[in-house]
């Protein structure tokens, strides 16, 4: 194909040669089943048009990298000609593992995404500005939108944020569905709908983003005709639909693309997709919203890899939504169940049908996917009139009020009164559950609320004989009609749940309080015991006096603190001079070695928190002046510019959170198991917990009066007053004996093939080591440069913006993920630097990703 503009022929010939080499390689290996050179010709036509007509990327001024994905990256940039800020999506470096074939496919996919955006004109889809060239690669620009992903919205709903009710979140999902419906009308399927691909702007704007995996539907509706003189790009896109059946825009058997927890079974199996496939994914987003976690990611399955999840999707449904989200509105559960039916024919046939039910729920109308009938109407009536229901039940039922009276309830008024009281008890149980979840963390100010909860729970226990008699009466009658059988099952469930209230240790285990062993009664007993503990009060008086004494504790410069409820003073570390405390809910305070003064850790040891003195430090790195603090010649772009941060005194974990401590806080251990060179029978209770998401950590720690450290707190504590790349010095070899990294021992004894190894190091562990194995930094903190990567509280974003006073939490525009810090047993020394940052999705779980506890100093 001849090129125009011959004055640019040498440059364009080289670009064309690069691309055709990749195309030839693609055809030579079969091109995933397509050996037809026609695809190469079409792809070349598209690329040549962009290279000839597209504007050069160099006219933009790059501002900051927003995100990096598997195919490329998105950059915030300034367009000096039109004087506007834009987002630029380009291929980026692609990494050393990308072959010419991979690069060719990436170019094609990027162009196809641009073509999809160009043909979707909806407020919920970001418009395409232009397509241009970056050397021999294409790029495209679009508006830069601020805001947060729907994943954050889900977190805020479950944190009971006053700005984000469940109804508002459902409304946001409805607006996103409108954009998907528009795409379907244009014959385009998204194929990767998930919370992170739904963006919410600061004023409620909702966008469906990342159309990189979009495909043409086999039965497009409303597609527009294109004239013969349409631009080459549009024509080439149509040609791809005809000539390239394995284009990323067209599904084919055997191809698996998308995000495993949200993909329908047919997508996991590599089969053909249609609109109902996107309906399933929207249902999976609703599942995540209602349950707080993605499908297939409940606490007991967080160890699953993406391949494991794909296999699960192919073979079985996720845990039932009504079981993992027992308090979710039944109408929404029904909508979700219909959308996620494993048989596509039983799902909503179109996104518009799904939207109709969502609107019905929001408007209080009948939801077609939800069961209806007299029992449901009666429950709604009881909820609206709870104070009158029991007293007026016989009168109301004898008079008859529409749907409340049915053939099922047309028996004696006395029996009906008992059934209405049972329905009312269901609602009382629901209220108890919601109150139990709100009574965190354990604090003296909650004492009256705990007592009131206990009183109300005993009232429900007193009603148990009534419900047992009603149940026995139904069972003795031997009724077989469907309504009576259903009512009998509900009463059986009610009796079981009331029985559970009688257990003071594990009360409300049936889905109401997720913390096993931490029912409200136990929390009340814990509270009363700590308030009445005179020995603990004496220990706190001594600790307060010692910390305030500038002679005995010079690091604190006379800091005066009040007692911190839930913490037990265990004295000063003899080497760091800093005061340490045990977190009472997580285990037993460790003893000190009488000779060395060091802590003696056991499987039952509690989380140990170190009180870090406040101060100011330079956060980040600089590569300009070796004589100045924070110098590192290979400082990464997200570590600069350095930022001065002033922090108040705070608590941070002396060690990473162990698996035993997590088990005592939550009742579960999500970690990946022995493996990593350890015998199957190994006790991992002293190893760091892993396979925990940011959301898991945030929820669990906040319930127990703890938090993740802010990124500033983490780096300040990791540096411990040092300014070198590693707290051990300028040379990575100085890490020996202080960090568990990817090392020679791991490489030689079954370490992961994708790990980054330091072959000069032998730290004796293939996987993670027990907490406290390696030498502590000057402030007595262990494993800040290795073992497992640790979550931080902050959203990932550039330095330089404003931060919260006191804790350094960044307040600027939120990024697409959260920060993780510290090296890991599969990473090299670079990741162990004090300033090194990693970005991860808040739902990410991995075998070398854990956490360290922190806590603000309460005044």
VOGU-3710 file (C-alpha; in Angstrom, 3 decimals, decimal comma):
1> xxxxxxxxxx> 0,000/0,000/0,000  1,656/3,234/-1,158  1,974/6,119/1,245  1,332/9,766/0,521  3,482/12,694/1,675  6,688/11,380/0,171  8,753/14,023/1,986  8,220/11,933/5,114  8,826/8,651/3,337  12,034/7,528/5,162
11> xxxxxxxxxx> 10,485/7,891/8,618  7,184/6,342/7,593  8,884/3,498/5,750  10,741/2,605/8,937  7,567/2,708/10,987  5,793/0,593/8,421  8,661/-1,893/8,395  8,503/-2,210/12,198  4,807/-2,894/12,068  4,976/-5,330/9,166
21> xxxxxxxxxx> 7,662/-7,344/10,985  5,253/-7,834/13,844  2,430/-8,606/11,396  4,528/-11,228/9,626  5,360/-12,842/12,957  1,662/-12,821/13,795  0,746/-14,593/10,562  3,704/-16,981/10,780  2,546/-18,475/14,093  -1,041/-18,753/12,921
31> xxxxxxxxxx> -2,326/-15,530/14,392  -4,476/-17,343/16,978  -6,076/-19,316/14,185  -6,065/-16,591/11,547  -3,377/-17,042/8,894  -5,087/-14,700/6,479  -2,819/-11,828/5,512  -5,967/-9,752/5,019  -5,908/-8,819/8,689  -2,356/-7,563/8,343
41> xxxxxxxxxx> -3,369/-5,427/5,379  -6,302/-3,908/7,258  -4,194/-3,257/10,366  -1,493/-1,680/8,239  -4,074/0,583/6,574  -5,278/1,803/9,937  -1,806/2,411/11,284  -0,586/4,125/8,132  -3,525/6,501/8,225  -2,722/7,442/11,817
51> xxxxxxxxxx> 0,973/7,859/11,082  0,208/10,008/8,052  -2,653/12,113/9,405  -2,345/11,885/13,182  -0,743/14,679/15,174  2,464/14,048/17,114  2,340/13,345/20,831  5,164/15,798/21,428  2,842/18,771/21,172  1,386/17,870/24,576
61> xxxxxxxxxx> 3,018/18,730/27,890  2,920/15,721/30,220  1,788/16,579/33,745  1,488/13,300/35,639  0,952/9,608/35,088  -2,556/8,622/36,162  -2,411/4,875/35,784  -0,638/1,957/34,153  -2,444/-1,098/32,826  -1,553/-4,346/31,142
71> xxxxxxxxxx> -1,563/-2,776/27,663  -0,497/0,804/28,234  -0,811/3,868/30,357  -2,919/6,988/30,849  -1,225/10,346/31,342  -2,621/13,690/32,407  -1,333/16,295/29,935  -1,705/19,923/28,857  -2,732/20,759/25,294  -1,078/24,174/24,692
81> xxxxxxxxxx> -2,906/24,778/21,408  -6,434/24,368/22,741  -5,437/25,291/26,300  -7,086/22,377/28,034  -6,097/19,448/30,225  -6,600/16,039/28,592  -6,058/12,381/29,360  -3,788/10,579/26,889  -3,985/6,813/26,476  -0,938/5,291/24,842
91> xxxxxxxxxx> 0,918/1,996/24,764  3,778/3,006/27,064  6,891/0,842/27,313  4,959/-2,405/27,630  7,705/-4,001/29,715  10,635/-6,219/28,682  8,458/-9,293/28,142  6,430/-7,753/25,294  7,256/-9,238/21,890  6,761/-7,581/18,502
101> xxxxxxxxxx> 3,649/-9,718/18,107  2,313/-8,451/21,443  3,119/-4,891/20,417  1,293/-5,253/17,105  -1,800/-6,606/18,822  -1,649/-3,818/21,419  -1,512/-1,173/18,670  -4,556/-2,688/17,013  -6,494/-2,951/20,251  -5,748/0,648/21,180
111> xxxxxxxxxx> -7,003/1,843/17,798  -10,111/-0,280/18,128  -10,841/1,207/21,541  -10,567/4,677/20,025  -12,977/3,657/17,257  -15,481/2,360/19,801  -15,348/5,635/21,748  -15,777/7,603/18,534  -19,074/5,859/17,817  -20,579/6,149/21,296
121> xxxxxxxxxx> -22,197/9,496/22,014  -23,651/9,414/25,493  -23,120/11,496/28,676  -21,905/8,333/30,385  -19,117/7,671/27,868  -16,102/9,969/27,646  -15,845/11,386/24,113  -12,828/10,833/21,900  -10,873/14,030/21,180  -8,315/12,854/18,644
131> xxxxxxxxxx> -6,058/10,002/17,536  -2,370/10,707/17,026  1,035/9,120/16,837  3,887/8,534/19,253  6,709/7,341/17,031  5,377/4,178/15,423  2,616/3,787/18,004  -0,855/5,345/18,130  -2,402/7,213/21,048  -5,721/8,928/21,659
141> xxxxxxxxxx> -6,928/11,744/23,879  -10,123/12,219/25,832  -11,400/14,458/28,634  -9,750/14,193/32,027  -12,382/13,589/34,679  -11,925/13,864/38,416  -13,707/11,694/40,901  -13,559/8,156/42,222  -14,357/4,679/41,016  -17,506/2,840/42,002
151> xxxxxxxxxx> -15,244/0,567/44,074  -14,723/3,476/46,465  -18,459/4,177/46,468  -19,006/0,580/47,612  -16,518/1,080/50,446  -18,250/4,275/51,528  -21,647/2,568/51,536  -20,329/-0,185/53,791  -18,638/2,366/56,053  -22,087/3,980/56,380
161> xxxxxxxxxx> -20,753/7,257/55,000  -23,548/9,830/55,367  -23,065/10,970/51,765  -23,476/7,515/50,259  -26,631/5,574/50,990  -27,352/2,264/49,298  -30,094/3,910/47,243  -27,723/6,585/45,951  -25,215/3,908/44,964  -27,929/1,927/43,151
171> xxxxxxxxxx> -28,880/5,122/41,328  -25,272/5,507/40,208  -25,239/1,943/38,928  -28,463/2,685/37,058  -26,837/5,665/35,294  -23,857/3,506/34,332  -26,302/0,945/32,936  -27,799/3,638/30,700  -24,384/4,128/29,071  -24,052/0,358/28,559
181> xxxxxxxxxx> -27,530/0,238/27,005  -26,481/3,003/24,588  -23,421/0,977/23,601  -25,564/-2,080/22,998  -27,785/-0,051/20,688  -24,632/0,716/18,679  -23,737/-2,979/18,570  -20,904/-2,782/21,126  -20,418/-5,008/24,184  -18,118/-3,767/26,960
191> xxxxxxxxxx> -16,878/-7,182/28,220  -15,126/-5,783/31,310  -17,779/-4,114/33,449  -16,623/-3,886/37,068  -16,584/-1,271/39,851  -13,223/0,152/38,775  -14,549/0,803/35,274  -17,386/2,967/36,561  -16,265/6,486/37,508  -18,258/8,922/39,626
201> xxxxxxxxxx> -17,519/12,629/39,289  -17,636/15,179/42,115  -21,147/16,294/41,110  -22,586/12,823/40,587  -21,589/12,457/36,912  -21,257/8,769/36,049  -19,030/7,360/33,313  -18,345/3,863/32,034  -14,647/3,795/31,150  -11,972/1,482/29,731
211> xxxxxxxxxx> -13,483/0,148/26,529  -10,230/-1,644/25,650  -11,891/-5,075/25,650  -15,074/-3,971/23,889  -16,346/-6,085/21,003  -18,932/-5,910/18,289  -22,132/-7,761/19,125  -23,124/-10,495/16,724  -26,516/-8,808/16,425  -26,008/-5,039/16,562
221> xxxxxxxxxx> -29,122/-2,901/16,871  -29,328/0,638/15,658  -25,885/0,680/14,066  -25,374/3,686/11,872  -24,543/3,419/8,194  -21,300/4,950/7,002  -20,849/6,668/3,722  -18,339/5,520/1,162  -16,140/8,529/1,763  -15,910/7,947/5,516
231> xxxxxxxxxx> -12,452/8,293/7,071  -10,045/5,401/6,709  -10,231/4,564/10,416  -13,986/4,004/10,333  -13,750/2,006/7,125  -10,966/-0,123/8,532  -13,038/-0,845/11,608  -15,841/-2,163/9,420  -13,322/-4,213/7,479  -12,057/-5,740/10,704
241> xxxxxxxxxx> -15,560/-6,867/11,550  -15,655/-8,778/8,257  -12,066/-9,821/7,643  -10,701/-10,426/11,121  -12,938/-12,739/13,131  -10,351/-12,952/15,921  -10,150/-9,199/16,382  -10,421/-8,129/20,007  -13,730/-6,576/18,975  -15,203/-9,965/18,112
251> xxxxxxxxxx> -15,594/-12,829/20,591  -14,487/-16,236/19,493  -14,478/-19,625/21,201  -11,407/-20,195/23,383  -10,629/-16,557/24,154  -10,853/-15,440/27,789  -10,629/-11,679/28,349  -12,003/-9,668/31,218  -11,893/-9,588/35,022  -12,620/-13,086/36,434
261> xxxxxxxxxx> -14,962/-12,301/39,386  -17,268/-10,217/37,183  -17,346/-12,295/33,996  -20,262/-14,598/33,095  -19,719/-18,351/32,645  -19,804/-18,102/28,863  -16,988/-15,533/28,936  -14,891/-17,707/31,256  -15,425/-20,599/28,842  -14,339/-18,514/25,824
271> xxxxxxxxxx> -17,742/-18,788/24,164  -19,663/-16,222/22,134  -21,108/-13,278/24,068  -24,181/-11,093/23,697  -25,958/-8,353/25,666  -26,830/-10,779/28,443  -23,114/-11,168/29,156  -22,835/-7,487/30,098  -26,065/-7,888/32,101  -24,331/-10,596/34,151
281> xxxxxxxxxx> -21,346/-8,312/34,803  -23,638/-5,494/35,954  -25,271/-8,012/38,274  -21,821/-8,925/39,609  -21,185/-5,241/40,355  -24,478/-5,170/42,298  -23,357/-8,347/44,125  -20,168/-6,499/45,142  -22,191/-3,486/46,274  -24,540/-5,548/48,448
291> xxxxxxxxxx> -21,990/-7,982/49,906  -18,951/-5,720/50,188  -16,742/-8,019/48,119  -16,632/-9,297/44,527  -18,274/-12,612/43,630  -15,996/-15,553/44,523  -14,046/-13,335/46,944  -15,696/-14,093/50,294  -13,384/-14,404/53,307  -13,018/-18,156/52,891
301> xxxxxxxxxx> -12,012/-17,908/49,204  -9,618/-14,951/49,182  -6,716/-17,319/48,484  -7,994/-18,030/44,979  -5,876/-16,955/42,014  -7,450/-15,428/38,877  -7,140/-18,804/37,141  -8,871/-20,463/40,093  -11,700/-17,947/39,876  -12,103/-18,508/36,134
311> xxxxxxxxxx> -12,394/-22,222/36,827  -14,969/-21,564/39,554  -16,945/-19,300/37,215  -17,030/-22,073/34,628  -18,224/-24,726/37,085  -20,270/-23,161/39,864  -22,028/-19,973/41,002  -20,571/-17,701/43,698  -21,861/-18,036/47,282  -25,569/-17,099/47,358
321> xxxxxxxxxx> -26,031/-13,383/47,838  -28,715/-13,844/50,483  -26,156/-15,791/52,563  -23,225/-13,360/52,272  -25,412/-10,233/52,498  -28,276/-11,265/54,791  -29,387/-7,668/55,390  -29,487/-6,620/51,747  -32,943/-5,589/50,460  -34,613/-8,700/49,104
331> xxxxxxxxxx> -35,694/-6,851/45,938  -32,059/-6,066/45,078  -31,030/-9,634/45,872  -33,695/-10,858/43,437  -32,524/-8,414/40,743  -28,932/-9,555/41,212  -29,853/-13,253/41,160  -31,759/-12,841/37,890  -28,956/-10,851/36,250  -26,323/-13,406/37,319
341> xxxxxxxxxx> -28,236/-16,533/36,382  -25,754/-19,035/34,960  -28,181/-19,798/32,141  -28,176/-16,732/29,903  -31,729/-17,324/28,693  -33,015/-16,811/32,250  -31,271/-13,442/32,719  -32,675/-10,084/31,730  -32,698/-10,170/27,950  -31,571/-6,561/27,627
351> xxxxxxxxxx> -29,886/-4,039/29,888  -33,038/-1,932/29,563  -35,015/-4,687/31,334  -32,476/-4,726/34,167  -32,777/-0,932/34,372  -36,565/-1,181/34,657  -36,266/-3,285/37,817  -33,589/-1,018/39,313  -35,851/1,994/38,757  -38,788/0,132/40,284
361> xxxxxxxxxx> -36,762/-0,549/43,410  -35,639/3,080/43,705  -39,201/4,345/43,185  -40,771/1,872/45,602  -42,692/0,047/42,879  -43,028/-3,682/42,275  -39,784/-5,320/41,154  -40,636/-7,966/38,589  -37,727/-10,217/39,538  -38,826/-10,264/43,174
371> xxxxxxxxxx> -41,442/-12,513/44,684  -44,724/-10,857/45,618  -47,724/-11,968/47,585  -49,594/-11,594/50,833  -46,721/-12,520/53,140  -44,452/-9,932/51,522  -47,148/-7,262/51,679  -47,824/-8,122/55,314  -44,143/-7,722/56,201  -44,110/-4,300/54,519
381> xxxxxxxxxx> -47,209/-3,288/56,436  -45,663/-4,405/59,727  -42,507/-2,386/59,015  -44,595/0,717/58,369  -46,820/0,177/61,416  -44,683/-1,776/63,856  -46,033/-0,028/66,976  -49,608/-0,961/66,077  -49,078/-4,323/64,407  -49,279/-6,621/67,418
391> xxxxxxxxxx> -52,167/-4,783/69,121  -54,295/-4,375/66,004  -53,442/-7,580/64,171  -56,690/-9,375/65,002  -58,842/-6,341/64,182  -56,971/-5,554/60,976  -57,107/-9,113/59,793  -60,815/-9,474/60,591  -61,647/-6,290/58,664  -59,457/-7,160/55,710
401> xxxxxxxxxx> -57,252/-4,542/54,103  -56,450/-5,494/50,559  -53,368/-7,600/50,012  -52,599/-7,913/53,701  -55,476/-10,385/54,007  -55,049/-13,463/51,817  -56,326/-16,971/51,627  -53,123/-18,067/53,371  -53,893/-15,883/56,422  -57,646/-16,541/56,504
411> xxxxxxxxxx> -57,610/-18,602/59,714  -58,236/-17,624/63,349  -57,367/-14,143/64,592  -55,392/-15,624/67,493  -53,075/-17,568/65,189  -52,739/-14,596/62,865  -51,711/-12,392/65,792  -48,880/-14,814/66,587  -47,713/-14,756/62,977  -47,713/-10,956/62,825
421> xxxxxxxxxx> -45,697/-10,900/66,061  -43,248/-13,326/64,448  -42,851/-11,057/61,451  -42,259/-8,150/63,805  -39,589/-10,202/65,589  -37,779/-10,706/62,275  -37,575/-6,925/61,983  -36,368/-6,613/65,580  -33,603/-9,125/64,822  -32,638/-7,085/61,781
431> xxxxxxxxxx> -32,401/-3,957/63,944  -30,256/-5,790/66,502  -27,908/-6,844/63,740  -27,523/-3,327/62,379  -26,921/-1,956/65,869  -24,337/-4,678/66,572  -22,391/-3,717/63,466  -22,447/-0,061/64,504  -21,133/-0,682/68,033  -17,464/-0,638/67,020
441> xxxxxxxxxx> -14,827/0,014/68,177  -15,057/-0,978/71,846  -14,955/2,249/73,840  -16,264/3,296/77,307  -18,616/5,733/75,573  -20,438/2,727/74,086  -21,215/1,214/77,499  -24,867/2,350/77,656  -25,488/1,291/74,050  -24,091/-2,190/74,773
451> xxxxxxxxxx> -26,317/-2,510/77,834  -29,386/-1,392/75,857  -28,578/-3,904/73,140  -28,243/-6,672/75,743  -31,600/-5,701/77,264  -33,351/-5,777/73,877  -31,740/-9,113/73,017  -33,128/-10,602/76,238  -36,584/-9,294/75,321  -36,348/-11,277/72,111
461> xxxxxxxxxx> -35,188/-14,331/74,038  -38,299/-14,007/76,197  -40,431/-14,249/73,043  -38,872/-17,585/72,060  -41,592/-19,801/73,659  -44,318/-18,008/71,658  -42,553/-18,646/68,331  -41,783/-22,232/69,309  -45,495/-22,849/70,046  -46,527/-21,269/66,741
471> xxxxxxxxxx> -44,008/-23,434/64,887  -45,132/-26,587/66,719  -48,775/-25,782/65,897  -47,989/-25,466/62,189  -45,973/-28,675/62,163  -48,678/-30,575/64,097  -51,359/-29,451/61,641  -49,501/-31,297/58,896  -50,308/-28,624/56,296  -48,832/-29,108/52,848
481> xxxxxxxxxx> -49,849/-25,975/50,945  -46,918/-23,937/49,691  -47,605/-20,841/51,775  -47,810/-22,782/55,052  -44,653/-24,714/54,272  -42,832/-21,458/53,508  -44,095/-19,910/56,745  -42,980/-22,967/58,718  -39,449/-22,646/57,271  -39,311/-18,952/58,175
491> xxxxxxxxxx> -40,396/-19,666/61,750  -37,733/-22,369/62,015  -35,098/-19,849/60,941  -36,433/-17,297/63,406  -36,299/-19,760/66,314  -32,695/-20,705/65,388  -31,596/-17,072/65,271  -33,159/-16,297/68,646  -31,420/-19,372/70,083  -28,109/-17,928/68,862
501> xxxxxxxxxx> -28,680/-14,864/71,024  -28,411/-17,062/74,108  -24,691/-17,675/73,485  -22,881/-14,799/75,222  -19,602/-15,435/73,399  -20,747/-15,879/69,819  -24,128/-14,168/69,946  -25,603/-13,247/66,553  -23,397/-15,633/64,636  -26,057/-16,080/61,961
511> xxxxxxxxxx> -24,790/-13,337/59,690  -25,469/-10,382/61,983  -22,033/-9,879/63,510  -19,239/-10,934/61,166  -16,546/-11,008/63,878  -16,577/-14,582/65,163  -16,333/-14,612/68,930  -16,897/-10,853/69,241  -20,638/-10,717/69,844  -21,950/-7,636/71,628
521> xxxxxxxxxx> -22,122/-9,405/75,009  -18,444/-10,299/74,816  -17,616/-6,718/73,877  -19,531/-5,517/76,930  -17,665/-7,943/79,198  -14,329/-6,916/77,707  -15,178/-3,260/78,260  -16,234/-3,735/81,876  -13,171/-5,853/82,682  -10,740/-3,261/81,334
531> xxxxxxxxxx> -12,456/-0,354/83,031  -12,361/-2,180/86,374  -8,743/-3,468/86,052  -6,809/-1,577/88,743  -3,484/-3,170/87,777  -3,959/-1,920/84,234  -4,822/1,559/85,553  -1,598/1,565/87,589  0,430/0,483/84,542  -1,043/3,383/82,573
541> xxxxxxxxxx> -0,239/5,891/85,311  3,394/4,757/85,277  3,566/4,829/81,467  2,079/8,321/81,237  4,557/9,632/83,792  7,550/7,967/82,131  6,667/9,202/78,639  6,229/12,756/79,946  9,625/12,624/81,721  12,090/14,122/79,231
551> xxxxxxxxxx> 14,986/12,616/81,180  13,804/9,011/81,012  12,119/9,299/77,578  14,002/12,065/75,735  12,604/11,106/72,318  9,136/12,324/73,355  10,324/15,740/74,609  7,847/15,843/77,487  4,841/14,516/75,561  1,793/14,136/77,815
561> xxxxxxxxxx> -0,755/11,535/76,705  -4,008/10,292/78,259  -4,809/6,620/78,723  -5,537/4,887/75,408  -8,404/2,440/75,881  -7,735/-1,079/74,602  -3,943/-0,788/74,872  -1,772/-2,325/77,599  1,593/-0,682/78,378  4,513/-3,125/78,137
571> xxxxxxxxxx> 7,382/-0,680/78,707  10,204/0,879/76,734  12,299/-0,977/74,189  15,812/-0,976/75,679  17,457/-0,347/72,291  15,167/2,268/70,715  14,050/3,922/73,964  10,488/4,115/72,602  7,450/2,992/74,555  5,499/-0,080/73,444
581> xxxxxxxxxx> 1,932/-1,242/74,009  -0,060/-4,437/73,441  -3,425/-4,338/71,668  -5,670/-6,207/74,087  -8,216/-7,623/71,602  -5,600/-9,312/69,427  -3,860/-11,554/71,960  -1,710/-11,748/75,074  0,884/-9,048/75,904  4,334/-10,554/75,222
591> xxxxxxxxxx> 6,888/-10,801/78,036  10,370/-9,325/77,897  13,554/-11,320/78,101  14,943/-10,540/81,568  18,484/-10,270/80,191  18,103/-8,397/76,881  14,761/-6,698/77,457  13,589/-7,842/74,021  10,058/-9,097/73,537  9,470/-12,842/73,519
601> xxxxxxxxxx> 6,863/-13,546/70,852  4,576/-16,576/70,907  1,660/-17,744/68,774  -0,682/-16,011/71,249  1,117/-12,645/71,289  -0,959/-9,525/70,741  -0,251/-6,821/68,183  2,514/-4,609/69,608  2,298/-0,883/68,892  5,238/1,506/69,224
611> xxxxxxxxxx> 4,562/5,126/70,182  6,453/7,115/67,532  7,414/10,693/68,473  6,108/13,445/66,213  8,405/15,326/63,870  9,073/16,707/60,399  10,782/14,793/57,593  11,321/14,878/53,845  9,069/12,355/52,157  10,184/10,861/48,848
621> xxxxxxxxxx> 13,452/10,910/46,907  15,541/13,240/44,793  18,046/12,419/42,050  19,657/15,847/41,661  22,170/16,340/44,471  24,081/13,478/46,169  24,965/15,800/49,017  21,361/16,447/49,980  18,988/14,156/51,937  16,968/11,538/50,104
631> xxxxxxxxxx> 19,312/11,175/47,139  18,804/8,148/44,921  20,171/8,298/41,403  17,325/6,187/39,991  14,477/7,855/41,859  11,155/7,057/40,219  8,734/9,752/38,971  6,177/9,021/41,694  8,776/9,598/44,448  9,403/13,217/43,494
641> xxxxxxxxxx> 9,293/16,010/44,320  10,238/15,564/47,951  7,649/16,945/50,330  8,151/18,150/53,866  5,569/16,541/56,174  5,010/17,228/59,871  3,421/14,444/61,895  1,978/14,246/65,386  2,976/11,365/67,626  1,231/8,124/66,602
651> xxxxxxxxxx> 1,268/4,371/67,155  2,490/1,889/64,554  2,946/-1,883/64,648  6,336/-3,123/65,754  5,725/-6,092/63,484  3,483/-6,948/60,568  0,072/-8,336/61,613  0,406/-12,079/62,100  -1,974/-14,764/60,931  -2,749/-15,689/64,532
661> xxxxxxxxxx> -3,609/-12,092/65,397  -5,886/-11,766/62,343  -7,605/-15,018/63,324  -8,304/-13,700/66,820  -9,725/-10,451/65,440  -11,917/-11,943/62,712  -12,310/-15,669/63,335  -10,823/-16,490/59,916  -7,356/-16,824/58,408  -7,439/-15,962/54,691
671> xxxxxxxxxx> -3,721/-16,585/54,128  -2,517/-18,866/51,379  -1,312/-21,793/53,492  2,126/-23,428/54,003  3,677/-23,763/50,537  6,709/-21,542/49,942  9,136/-24,272/51,040  7,341/-25,004/54,339  6,064/-28,429/55,456  2,317/-28,899/55,224
681> xxxxxxxxxx> 2,031/-29,237/58,998  3,761/-25,885/59,622  2,237/-23,538/62,187  1,927/-20,201/60,428  0,318/-18,321/63,308  3,465/-16,182/63,718  3,888/-15,541/59,998  2,443/-12,339/58,549  -1,143/-12,449/57,364  -1,491/-12,113/53,587
691> xxxxxxxxxx> -4,145/-12,456/50,882  -5,983/-9,569/52,570  -7,337/-6,668/50,540  -7,182/-2,996/51,490  -10,915/-3,148/52,160  -10,461/-6,196/54,446  -7,771/-4,410/56,444  -9,635/-1,126/56,674  -12,818/-2,804/57,919  -11,140/-5,174/60,391
701> xxxxxxxxxx> -8,717/-2,676/61,896  -11,262/0,121/62,253  -13,613/-2,223/64,120  -10,866/-2,887/66,666  -9,740/0,678/67,209  -6,835/0,482/64,772  -6,123/1,652/61,231  -3,656/1,275/58,416  -0,795/3,793/58,638  -0,856/6,727/56,290
711> xxxxxxxxxx> 1,857/6,668/53,662  3,631/9,516/55,460  3,503/7,686/58,789  4,831/4,533/57,160  7,808/6,220/55,483  8,597/8,329/58,576  8,628/5,177/60,716  10,613/3,195/58,123  13,303/5,871/57,884  13,543/6,213/61,674
721> xxxxxxxxxx> 15,487/9,441/61,270  17,642/8,274/58,335  17,782/9,974/54,916  19,485/7,233/52,870  17,627/5,096/50,289  17,456/2,214/52,765  17,368/2,825/56,511  20,447/0,592/56,587  22,451/2,902/54,287  23,238/3,754/50,658
731> xxxxxxxxxx> 24,184/0,224/49,617  21,511/-2,449/49,133  23,959/-5,022/50,527  23,484/-3,336/53,900  20,037/-4,987/54,031  21,561/-8,371/54,888  20,120/-9,540/58,178  17,351/-6,918/58,187  15,061/-7,895/55,310  13,408/-10,928/53,712
741> xxxxxxxxxx> 13,671/-10,381/49,950  13,719/-12,460/46,815  17,112/-14,082/47,409  19,408/-16,934/46,458  17,795/-19,306/48,958  14,375/-18,709/47,431  15,604/-19,084/43,871  17,365/-22,375/44,643  14,535/-23,880/46,693  11,362/-23,453/44,689
751> xxxxxxxxxx> 10,808/-19,708/44,744  8,285/-18,284/42,261  9,708/-18,021/38,721  8,430/-14,452/38,366  10,199/-13,178/41,501  12,912/-10,501/41,382  15,946/-12,098/43,024  18,997/-10,625/44,749  21,449/-13,468/44,262  24,045/-11,916/46,598
761> xxxxxxxxxx> 21,599/-12,368/49,506  20,697/-15,503/51,469  17,998/-14,722/54,041  17,177/-18,434/54,574  13,490/-18,152/53,628  11,721/-19,051/50,390  8,492/-17,340/51,438  7,589/-15,049/54,310  9,359/-15,521/57,639  7,808/-15,308/61,138
771> xxxxxxxxxx> 7,336/-11,719/62,275  10,365/-10,302/64,090  12,864/-12,704/62,470  15,152/-9,934/61,226  16,942/-7,033/62,904  14,792/-3,989/63,754  15,407/-0,424/62,566  16,528/2,296/65,022  12,952/2,765/66,259  12,516/-0,941/67,003
781> xxxxxxxxxx> 10,328/-1,734/63,965  10,800/-4,983/62,054  10,338/-5,950/58,388  9,700/-2,485/56,959  11,968/-3,431/54,059  10,833/-6,953/53,336  8,760/-10,053/54,181  5,344/-8,895/52,828  4,312/-5,670/51,121  2,108/-3,573/53,418
791> xxxxxxxxxx> -1,070/-1,615/52,696  -1,242/2,091/53,568  -4,357/4,175/54,175  -3,827/6,691/51,313  -5,111/6,709/47,793  -2,212/6,567/45,366  -1,429/9,951/43,863  1,366/12,433/43,119  3,287/14,295/45,783  3,076/18,031/46,237
801> xxxxxxxxxx> -0,564/18,441/47,244  -2,018/19,267/50,639  -2,118/16,721/53,444  -4,103/16,323/56,642  -2,580/18,094/59,594  -1,191/15,601/62,066  -1,272/12,300/60,166  -0,108/13,353/56,670  -3,019/11,736/54,807  -3,128/13,233/51,301
811> xxxxxxxxxx> -6,209/15,320/50,553  -5,733/15,952/46,844  -7,743/14,325/44,060  -8,079/10,620/44,697  -6,162/8,230/42,483  -7,322/4,920/41,004  -5,861/2,715/43,750  -4,257/2,610/47,166  -0,625/2,727/48,223  1,344/-0,316/49,373
821> xxxxxxxxxx> 4,826/0,027/50,864  7,846/-2,072/51,807  9,698/-4,892/50,108  8,540/-8,484/49,874  9,884/-12,013/49,716  9,420/-12,057/45,923  10,947/-8,627/45,291  14,431/-7,227/44,997  16,205/-4,601/47,099  14,821/-1,658/45,128
831> xxxxxxxxxx> 11,353/-2,329/46,546  12,796/-2,253/50,074  13,748/1,420/49,802  12,031/3,694/52,306  10,570/5,872/49,515  9,471/3,070/47,147  5,736/3,101/46,363  3,367/0,590/44,782  -0,227/1,153/43,661  -2,872/-1,560/44,006
841> xxxxxxxxxx> -6,623/-1,925/43,700  -8,372/-1,950/47,107  -9,775/-5,400/46,319  -6,415/-6,920/45,307  -5,331/-9,983/47,276  -1,976/-11,681/46,938  0,341/-14,075/48,744  2,906/-11,375/49,556  0,548/-8,505/50,389  -0,219/-7,928/54,076
851> xxxxxxxxx> -0,545/-5,131/56,594  0,850/-3,360/59,647  -1,455/-1,806/62,215  -1,427/1,836/63,282  -3,451/4,048/65,591  -3,832/7,757/66,134  -3,000/9,125/69,552  -6,311/9,937/71,248  -6,436/13,133/73,305
//
